[in-house]
Amino acid sequence: IGTNSRRGFAGMIAHHLAKTFTKMKVGVGILQGHDELPLRSTCLPATAYVGIGDIGHITEHVSSKWPTTPLSIVACSIGAAHFTRWAGLNAMQLQQHRVQGAVLVCHGYSSRHAAGAVDASGAAPVILNAYRDIVRKCADLEVLANSFPGFEPQKLKSARNLREWDEALLPVYGFTEHEHVMDAVDTTPAMLEQLSIPVIFLAAENDPLTPATRLLDGQVHKLVKNSAVIHTSHGSHMAWWEGPPWAMHQTWACSLMSEAVSALTGLPIPATPSSPSARSECFSYQALRKWFGK
């Protein structure tokens, strides 16, 4: 689950998992408006969108298509935030949709810290450019302006950072204060405690947006009872340090994700002529299998 199915980390990992696990059905859930999907709702890209609960629609759709197949979720960055908030509030649906585990990559833990880091790190212009592309393709933008008193589309054009963008969209999502948005979309410790499925958190210490230290300081490994936190010293945000995502340079990240998914599902990683050992042992695979009781 992420913002792109063809490139970037989510696209890269989906491609690698599909090639590695030939008996696994792999699909990418894309958040509304991203990856050139037409936006057919009022869910304009914003931090407030995390609170909508689209993950439930995605898992329900997939589970209904394959009614006997268990699901394993890989959620990346903002996709991870969407997943934990929905899952923490919908334990029964999580079970009904047969979700058996999740790998959460670059989970921000705190909406306030993550959103603040976007503006502080210099990533905001890149993110806002992507958001503006989505908005430009929204045919009903002026209709929205008339439907939501106080919404001024021109403020999206002038927004200099994520906070100003989010504030411009407060009327669309029914908020009056930015702090109310942060409260509404946060995955609270109480929500994390409701996650009964096995969860692997993966983060890097040098990630400027969602550092591993934030997960460790928040003791997510204690809140989510059946979980493991894998933190690397490098890797930045979704493996950027080894090259741009679209160049497919992150072989270590692909191997690591294969091991994580194998540990969750119990599916062995097939040996190949180029990799006769079947796995690169990026981390203690056997320890993970023991941890999750596989």
N, C-alpha and C positions, 0 to 999 in steps of 0.2 A: 504494500500500500504506500503510495507516494504521489509525486506530481509529474512523473514522466515514465512512460512504458518503453521508450525506444532508446533513450540515452540516460546519462546520469547514473547514480548508484542503484536505484530501484530497477531500471532497465537492464543494467549490467548483471546484477545478481539474478534477476528472473531468467535471463538468457543462460547464465552459467548453470543454474539449478535445473533448468529444463534439459540441458545437454548432459548433466551429471546423473540425474535421477530419471531414467527413461520410463519408469513405472509411475511417476508422479505427474499429476496434472498441475501445471504452473500458470497462473494468471496474475495480471497486475491490476489492482484497483486504483483508479485515478480520481483524485479529488476534483470536485466540480470546477469546470472552466479551464483546467490545466491540460497540457499536452494537446492543445488545439481543439479540445472538446468544446462544443458550443455550450455556453452558459444559458440554461433554460429555466432558471429560477432566480430568486432574489439573493442567492448566496454569493454575493460578490466576495472576492478574496480578501480576507481580513482575519485578525486574531479571533474575533468573535465567532467566525465560522466553525472553530473547533467545537463549540458547544452545540452544534446542530445535531450531531449523532449519525452522520452518514455511514459510519462504519457498520452500524447495525443493518442498514439497507444492503451494503455490499456482502456481508457474511450471510444474510438471509437469502439473497439472490443465489449465491454460489451453493449454499447448502441445499436449496430447493432443486437446483439443477442436478446435483449429485447427492441424492437423499441418503446414501449409505456410506459416503466417503467422509472420513475425519478431516478436519481442516487444521493446517498450521499457518500461522500468520507471520509474515516478515513485514515490519512497518518501519519506515525510514523518516527520521527527523520530525517534521510536522505531522507526518502520518502516524508516528509513534504516539504523539500527543493526542491525536484523534482517537487512537485505539484504546489507550489506557483510561481516558476519561469515559468513553462509552462502556468499556468492559467493566470498569469499577462501579458503574451504576446499573449494569444489566447482567448480573451473574446468571440469572435464569436463562436469558437469551443466549448467553455464551455457551451454556450447556446444550440448549435446544439446537443450536447451529453446529454442534459437534466440534467446537474449537478445542483442540487438544494441547495447544502450546503456542508460544510466540517468541520470536526474536525481535527485539526492539533496538534499532540502531540509532544512536545519537538522540536519545530521549532527553528532553530539556529539564525534566523533573518539576521545575517551577515556571509557570507562564510569565511571571514578572521578570525573573532573571533571564529567561530565554529571549523575551521580547526586548529587554534592555540591552542584552548582548548583541542583538542584531544591529541596533543603532550605534552602539559603542565600537563595534568591530569594523565598521565600514561596509558591511554586507547589505545594508539597507538599499542603496541605489540599484544593486543587481536584482534584489527581490522586488522592489517597486517597479522596475522596468517590466518584469514579468507580469506583475499585477496589472499594470497599465495596458499591456497587450490584451489581457483578458477583458478589461473594461471597454477597450476600443471596439471589440467584437460583439459587445452586448448591445443588441438592437433596441432594447427596451430601457436604456439608461434614462432617457428623458421622461418616460412613463414612470419610472421609479421615483424620479424627482418630484413628480406630482402626487405620487402615492404615499410618500413618507415626508411629512412636514419637517422642515429643518435640514433635509438632505440636499446638499449643493454639490453636484458632480464636478464643478470647477475646482473644488478643494482637493480632489484626487489628483488633478494635474499639478497643483502647486505643492503638494505634500513633500517635505524634505526628508522625512524619516518615517519609520514604521508607526511611531506613536501618532504623528499628524494624520497619517493615512487611516489608522484605526479610529481616530476621533472624528474624521469626516464621515465615517460609516456608522457612527453610533445610532442615528435615527433609523437606519435600515434594519438594524438588529434589535431595535427596541430598547436601547440604553440611552442614558443621559450623561453618564460619567465614565471616563476611561477606567477608573479603578473598579467599577462595577463589572466591566468586561473581564478584567483580570481575575476577579473573584469567580465569575461564572464559568470560565473555561479551564480553571486550574484542576489538575488531577491531585486531589488532596490525599494526605496520608491515609485517611479513612477509606478512600476509594481504592488505593493500592492494596490495603489490607484485604479487600474483597476479592482480589485476584487469586483464584484457587488453582488455575492452570499453571504448568511449568513455564517460566519466563526466563529468557536469557537477555540481559542488557549488555549492549556492546558500545563502548565509548572510548575516546582517546583523551589523554591528559592535555594535549596541546590543541584541542578543539576550542576555538574562540567563542563558539555559540553555545555548545552543549557539552562542556568538559566533564570528564569522568569524575572529577573531584566533587562535582555537584551531586551526583548520584550517591557517592560514598558518604559525603557529609550529611546527606539526607537519610542515610541508612536504608536505602531502598531494599537492600538485601535482607533486612530484618522485617520490613513492612510486607513485602511479597514473600510469603513463607516458602514457596517452592520456586526459588529463583537462584540465579548466578549472575554476578556482575563481572564481565571481562573488560578490563581497562588496559589499553595499550599506551605506551609513552608517546608514540607518534601516530599519525593517521589523520589528524586534523578533523574536519567535518566530512564524514562519509568518504574517507580514504583519499582526500585531495592531495596529500603530500607527495604521493608517488606519481602524480601526473593528472591531467584533466580527465574527468570521468568518461567522456566520450571517446577517449583514446584506448580504453580498455586496458590500462596499465596495471590495475590493482589486482594482480594475480594472488597476492597474499590475502586480500580481503575476500576474494571468491573462494579460496580454499577454506578460510576460516568460517565463512557462512555455510559452506557445505557441511563442515563438521558440526556446526551448531544445529542445523536442520536434521542431520543424521541422528544426533543425540536426542532430539525431541521426538522424532518419528520412529526411531528404531530401524530405519532403512539404511542398509550398508552403502558405503560409497564404493561404486564399482571400480575395480582396478582397470587401468588402461595401459597400452604399450608405453606411453610417455610417463605414466605414473603407476608403476607396478605395485607400489606400496599402498595404493588406494587412497592415501591421505597424506598431507604434509605435516601433520601434527603441529599446527600453528599454536595450539594450546593443548592441554591434557585432555584428549578426547575420552580416554577411559575414565578419567575423573568425572567428566560431565555425564557419561552414561551411568556411572555409579550414583552420582548426585540425583539424577532424575529417575533412577530405578529401572533403567532399560536393560 
